[in-house]
């Protein structure tokens, strides 16, 4: 997704409506916050299965 940011910013600066999203193959059923059906809110503090995050929790925070 990060590779798409320059394009997103360029389009937004031209007045275009831009949406950024990411498809996850993880089981998100434990997410506590949902924006809409099938749209989970995921941030740096979102917990997930250890096998999906083998490096451990994010050092951000």
Secondary structure in CASP SS format (residue, H / E / C, confidence):
PFRMAT SS
TARGET T0000
AUTHOR 0000-0000-0000
METHOD secondary structure of the structure
MODEL  1
X C 1.00
X H 1.00
X H 1.00
X H 1.00
X H 1.00
X H 1.00
X H 1.00
X H 1.00
X H 1.00
X H 1.00
X H 1.00
X H 1.00
X H 1.00
X C 1.00
X C 1.00
X C 1.00
X C 1.00
X C 1.00
X C 1.00
X C 1.00
X C 1.00
X C 1.00
X C 1.00
X C 1.00
X C 1.00
X C 1.00
X C 1.00
X C 1.00
X C 1.00
X C 1.00
X C 1.00
X C 1.00
X C 1.00
X E 1.00
X E 1.00
X E 1.00
X C 1.00
X C 1.00
X E 1.00
X E 1.00
X C 1.00
X C 1.00
X C 1.00
X C 1.00
X C 1.00
X C 1.00
X C 1.00
X C 1.00
X C 1.00
X C 1.00
X C 1.00
X C 1.00
X C 1.00
X C 1.00
X C 1.00
X C 1.00
X C 1.00
X C 1.00
X C 1.00
X C 1.00
X C 1.00
END
